[in-house]
Structure formats: structure tokens, C-alpha cells
Amino acid sequence: MIENKNLIKVDIDAKWNTLNESFKQIEISRDAIAQAEENLRIQREFYNAGTATLSNLLEAETLRQQAADSYTEAVTGYYTAVCAYLTATGR
């Protein structure tokens, strides 16, 4: 019985750590989106001024989209971790 309690505690702790890591991943993804949007803005200005190629602009748009996709994955992972933690704690 003591061993089972310890295993449950370890499982809850692991799920809590996963939940915290997932939340931090959301923050990282938000920063990545901000950086990608700034890069896109700069590349668009350079393209409009004629100092950058279309491929540079398209690459910046691709990077912004990838950052947005990563954010979506991070939020999904967070909510999955919340559900796992709540289930492990009996809520």
C-alpha cells in the first residue's frame, strides 16, 4: 500500500512537471511568433524597397506560419497536460 502511494505521488509529480513545461512552451512559442512577425515586417519592407527577393519574403512568411503552428501545438499540449494532471489527482 505504501508503495502504491509512492507510485501515485510520483505519477502526479511527473504530470505536474509536464504541465509546467507545457506552459513554458506556450511562452516560448509566443516569443517565437513575435520574432517571426517582426522578421516578416522587415522582409516586407525590404521587398517593397527592392532590396530583398521574393524568396526572402516567402521564407519569412513560412517561418511565421511555422511559429503559429508551434504555438497551436504548445496550447494543445498544455490542455492535454491539464487533463492528465486533473485525472491523476482525481478531479
C-alpha positions as CSV (number, residue, x, y, z in Angstrom):
1,M,0.0,0.0,0.0
2,I,2.9,2.4,0.8
3,E,4.5,1.5,-2.5
4,N,1.3,2.3,-4.4
5,K,1.0,5.7,-2.6
6,N,4.6,6.5,-3.6
7,L,3.9,5.4,-7.2
8,I,0.8,7.6,-7.3
9,K,2.7,10.6,-5.9
10,V,5.5,10.1,-8.5
11,D,2.9,10.0,-11.2
12,I,1.2,13.1,-10.0
13,D,4.6,14.9,-9.7
14,A,5.5,13.8,-13.2
15,K,2.2,15.1,-14.6
16,W,2.6,18.4,-12.7
17,N,6.1,18.8,-14.2
18,T,4.7,18.1,-17.7
19,L,2.0,20.7,-17.1
20,N,4.6,23.3,-16.1
21,E,6.8,22.5,-19.1
22,S,3.8,22.8,-21.4
23,F,3.0,26.2,-20.0
24,K,6.6,27.4,-20.6
25,Q,6.5,26.0,-24.1
26,I,3.5,28.3,-24.8
27,E,5.5,31.3,-23.6
28,I,8.4,30.3,-25.8
29,S,6.1,29.9,-28.8
30,R,4.6,33.4,-28.2
31,D,8.1,34.8,-28.3
32,A,8.8,32.9,-31.5
33,I,5.7,34.3,-33.1
34,A,6.7,37.9,-32.2
35,Q,10.1,37.4,-33.6
36,A,8.8,35.8,-36.8
37,E,6.3,38.6,-37.3
38,E,9.0,41.3,-36.8
39,N,11.2,39.4,-39.3
40,L,8.3,39.3,-41.8
41,R,7.6,43.0,-41.3
42,I,11.3,43.8,-42.0
43,Q,11.4,41.5,-45.0
44,R,8.2,43.0,-46.4
45,E,9.7,46.5,-46.1
46,F,12.9,45.3,-47.8
47,Y,11.0,43.7,-50.6
48,N,8.8,46.8,-51.1
49,A,12.0,48.9,-51.2
50,G,13.5,46.5,-53.8
51,T,16.4,45.3,-51.6
52,A,15.1,41.8,-50.9
53,T,14.0,39.0,-53.1
54,L,10.6,37.4,-53.2
55,S,12.1,34.2,-51.8
56,N,13.3,36.0,-48.7
57,L,9.7,37.4,-48.2
58,L,8.2,33.9,-48.7
59,E,10.7,32.4,-46.3
60,A,9.8,34.9,-43.7
61,E,6.1,34.1,-44.2
62,T,6.8,30.4,-43.9
63,L,8.7,31.0,-40.6
64,R,5.8,33.0,-39.2
65,Q,3.4,30.2,-40.1
66,Q,5.6,27.6,-38.6
67,A,5.8,29.7,-35.4
68,A,2.0,29.9,-35.3
69,D,1.7,26.1,-35.8
70,S,4.2,25.5,-33.0
71,Y,2.0,27.8,-30.8
72,T,-1.1,25.8,-31.6
73,E,0.8,22.5,-30.8
74,A,2.0,24.0,-27.5
75,V,-1.5,25.1,-26.5
76,T,-2.9,21.6,-27.4
77,G,-0.1,20.0,-25.4
78,Y,-0.9,22.2,-22.4
79,Y,-4.5,21.3,-22.4
80,T,-3.7,17.7,-22.7
81,A,-1.3,18.0,-19.7
82,V,-4.0,19.8,-17.7
83,C,-6.4,16.9,-18.4
84,A,-3.8,14.3,-17.5
85,Y,-3.0,16.2,-14.2
86,L,-6.6,16.6,-13.3
87,T,-7.3,12.9,-14.0
88,A,-4.2,11.9,-11.9
89,T,-5.4,14.0,-9.0
90,G,-8.9,12.7,-9.1
91,R,-10.6,15.8,-10.4
